[in-house]
Amino acid sequence: MASTNACDTCNNLVYDEELEEYVCDMDLDEDDLARLYSSHYKECPYYQSDNEYEVVKHQAF
């Protein structure tokens, strides 16, 4: 089974036709980007699941 990282299931991952690859489509300014690269996050703080069932699961209860 192939391993996947969180980027593979992130709603912010979009295909860039010019680069011909998937890129993270977050609107970050220089300060946000510097904080992200200089921190020691275990997971991306900007991750948004593209699984709509997971997103609304908490509303069922």
N, CA, C and O of each residue as an XYZ file, in Angstrom:
244
protein
N       0.840     -1.170      0.000
C       0.000      0.000      0.000
C       0.890      1.240      0.000
O       1.822      1.338      0.797
N       0.606      2.173     -0.882
C       1.403      3.399     -0.962
C       1.038      4.333      0.183
O      -0.129      4.459      0.555
N       2.047      4.978      0.729
C       1.768      5.912      1.806
C       1.368      7.254      1.208
O       1.858      7.649      0.150
N       0.477      7.945      1.898
C       0.064      9.267      1.452
C       0.332     10.249      2.565
O       0.240      9.909      3.745
N       0.663     11.460      2.192
C       0.821     12.470      3.224
C      -0.424     13.338      3.232
O      -1.294     13.194      2.373
N      -0.509     14.236      4.196
C      -1.702     15.047      4.349
C      -1.954     15.927      3.128
O      -3.104     16.251      2.833
N      -0.921     16.310      2.430
C      -1.103     17.159      1.239
C      -1.949     16.460      0.181
O      -2.691     17.119     -0.548
N      -1.849     15.150      0.086
C      -2.586     14.402     -0.930
C      -4.098     14.496     -0.738
O      -4.850     14.348     -1.701
N      -4.552     14.738      0.487
C      -5.983     14.817      0.767
C      -6.406     16.209      1.196
O      -7.480     16.379      1.772
N      -5.583     17.198      0.926
C      -5.869     18.567      1.343
C      -6.678     19.305      0.287
O      -6.408     19.196     -0.909
N      -7.653     20.041      0.734
C      -8.499     20.817     -0.158
C      -7.728     21.965     -0.814
O      -8.177     22.499     -1.828
N      -6.589     22.351     -0.259
C      -5.784     23.442     -0.800
C      -4.838     22.998     -1.915
O      -4.153     23.827     -2.514
N      -4.799     21.707     -2.194
C      -3.915     21.184     -3.235
C      -4.614     21.294     -4.582
O      -5.666     20.689     -4.793
N      -4.030     22.065     -5.493
C      -4.625     22.281     -6.816
C      -3.580     22.021     -7.887
O      -2.378     22.145     -7.650
N      -4.061     21.656     -9.072
C      -3.157     21.376    -10.181
C      -2.810     22.674    -10.890
O      -3.698     23.416    -11.308
N      -1.527     22.946    -11.024
C      -1.036     24.122    -11.739
C      -0.617     23.670    -13.130
O       0.360     22.937    -13.283
N      -1.360     24.110    -14.145
C      -1.079     23.669    -15.517
C       0.255     24.194    -16.027
O       0.915     23.536    -16.831
N       0.651     25.367    -15.569
C       1.924     25.931    -16.012
C       3.108     25.128    -15.478
O       4.072     24.874    -16.199
N       3.025     24.731    -14.210
C       4.087     23.927    -13.601
C       3.915     22.439    -13.894
O       4.857     21.660    -13.749
N       2.702     22.047    -14.310
C       2.339     20.656    -14.565
C       2.534     19.778    -13.332
O       3.042     18.660    -13.419
N       2.118     20.311    -12.183
C       2.162     19.557    -10.923
C       1.175     20.174     -9.944
O       0.665     21.275    -10.147
N       0.925     19.425     -8.875
C       0.036     19.924     -7.834
C       0.806     20.836     -6.890
O       1.955     20.562     -6.541
N       0.162     21.923     -6.483
C       0.771     22.880     -5.568
C      -0.241     23.247     -4.487
O      -1.449     23.106     -4.674
N       0.266     23.715     -3.369
C      -0.587     24.187     -2.285
C      -1.051     25.592     -2.628
O      -0.235     26.479     -2.882
N      -2.359     25.793     -2.635
C      -2.936     27.076     -3.041
C      -3.381     27.879     -1.825
O      -4.555     28.222     -1.690
N      -2.436     28.171     -0.950
C      -2.725     28.994      0.230
C      -2.211     30.398     -0.014
O      -1.120     30.584     -0.553
N      -2.989     31.375      0.379
C      -2.602     32.772      0.227
C      -1.860     33.199      1.494
O      -2.466     33.702      2.441
N      -0.542     32.993      1.499
C       0.273     33.316      2.661
C       1.141     34.530      2.361
O       1.699     34.654      1.270
N       1.248     35.418      3.334
C       2.183     36.524      3.145
C       3.570     36.072      3.610
O       3.727     34.941      4.071
N       4.551     36.922      3.496
C       5.930     36.544      3.834
C       6.075     36.134      5.293
O       6.820     35.205      5.605
N       5.367     36.820      6.188
C       5.442     36.499      7.613
C       4.878     35.116      7.906
O       5.472     34.339      8.652
N       3.711     34.811      7.305
C       3.104     33.490      7.495
C       4.016     32.394      6.975
O       4.195     31.364      7.625
N       4.588     32.617      5.808
C       5.477     31.624      5.205
C       6.734     31.415      6.045
O       7.184     30.282      6.216
N       7.295     32.486      6.563
C       8.477     32.378      7.416
C       8.152     31.616      8.700
O       8.952     30.798      9.155
N       6.983     31.880      9.286
C       6.575     31.148     10.501
C       6.396     29.669     10.210
O       6.796     28.823     11.009
N       5.798     29.357      9.071
C       5.576     27.958      8.709
C       6.897     27.219      8.528
O       7.052     26.101      9.019
N       7.854     27.835      7.824
C       9.139     27.177      7.565
C      10.044     27.131      8.785
O      10.867     26.222      8.901
N       9.914     28.082      9.692
C      10.802     28.109     10.852
C      10.243     27.346     12.048
O      10.943     27.158     13.044
N       8.999     26.909     11.961
C       8.387     26.199     13.079
C       8.642     24.700     12.981
O       9.227     24.207     12.017
N       8.194     24.010     13.984
C       8.383     22.558     14.040
C       7.022     21.857     14.084
O       6.775     21.011     14.943
N       6.147     22.222     13.148
C       4.832     21.597     13.077
C       4.969     20.130     12.722
O       5.770     19.758     11.865
N       4.182     19.301     13.386
C       4.110     17.901     12.994
C       3.141     17.745     11.829
O       3.297     16.855     10.993
N       2.136     18.622     11.783
C       1.157     18.619     10.704
C       0.974     20.047     10.224
O       1.202     20.993     10.978
N       0.569     20.204      8.992
C       0.367     21.531      8.421
C      -0.807     22.223      9.115
O      -1.891     21.645      9.199
N      -0.617     23.441      9.609
C      -1.713     24.154     10.277
C      -2.776     24.655      9.295
O      -3.839     25.107      9.720
N      -2.508     24.582      8.014
C      -3.450     25.063      7.003
C      -4.198     23.925      6.311
O      -4.921     24.158      5.343
N      -4.028     22.707      6.800
C      -4.678     21.547      6.195
C      -6.193     21.673      6.285
O      -6.735     22.009      7.339
N      -6.875     21.399      5.171
C      -8.330     21.332      5.124
C      -8.694     20.059      4.372
O      -8.304     19.879      3.219
N      -9.430     19.192      5.018
C      -9.791     17.921      4.399
C     -10.695     18.152      3.193
O     -11.578     19.009      3.224
N     -10.468     17.380      2.128
C     -11.351     17.454      0.967
C     -12.456     16.405      1.051
O     -13.237     16.250      0.113
N     -12.524     15.686      2.166
C     -13.540     14.669      2.392
C     -14.745     15.334      3.047
O     -14.714     15.629      4.241
N     -15.803     15.572      2.281
C     -16.949     16.296      2.823
C     -17.653     15.521      3.930
O     -18.286     16.134      4.790
N     -17.564     14.192      3.936
C     -18.158     13.417      5.020
C     -17.414     13.659      6.332
O     -18.034     13.743      7.392
N     -16.103     13.769      6.265
C     -15.308     14.039      7.456
C     -15.575     15.447      7.977
O     -15.597     15.673      9.187
N     -15.775     16.386      7.066
C     -16.006     17.775      7.439
C     -17.314     17.934      8.195
O     -17.370     18.677      9.174
N     -18.371     17.249      7.760
C     -19.690     17.410      8.393
C     -19.997     16.321      9.413
O     -21.080     16.321      9.997
N     -19.081     15.403      9.639
C     -19.327     14.287     10.562
C     -19.713     14.789     11.947
O     -20.596     14.213     12.583
N     -19.070     15.849     12.425
C     -19.362     16.362     13.763
C     -20.759     16.945     13.870
O     -21.261     17.095     14.984
N     -21.415     17.284     12.758
C     -22.757     17.859     12.798
C     -23.822     16.813     13.041
O     -24.953     17.157     13.385
N     -23.489     15.533     12.870
C     -24.478     14.464     13.049
C     -24.776     14.219     14.514
O     -25.805     13.629     14.842
N     -23.913     14.651     15.386
C     -24.119     14.357     16.819
C     -24.374     15.587     17.619
O     -24.566     15.505     18.832
